[in-house]
Amino acid sequence: MAKVEVGIPDSARTRCPEAAFKLRQVIACTTCPHFRGLSDRFPGHTDKAFAVRYAVLCAAEPARREVFEVE
């Protein structure tokens, strides 16, 4: 299966276990050693907003992390 690059909006946040579960920019996750990628919850549905469509895969405390949009 081909790797698909996803543009992560600056407004995307997730709760980070390394920061006491405070909100952190999802783009910062990409340089974290615990980052395991993004889970596409609606494959093929490009009409979904980033925060609805994706979850962060994190090995710090294995779980899919919900994504939030902030303005």
Sequence and secondary structure as in RCSB ss.txt:
>XXXX:A:sequence
MAKVEVGIPDSARTRCPEAAFKLRQVIACTTCPHFRGLSDRFPGHTDKAFAVRYAVLCAAEPARREVFEVE
>XXXX:A:secstr
         TTEEEEEGGGTTEEEEHHHHTTSTTEEEEEESSTT TTS HHHHEEEEETTTTEEE EEE  
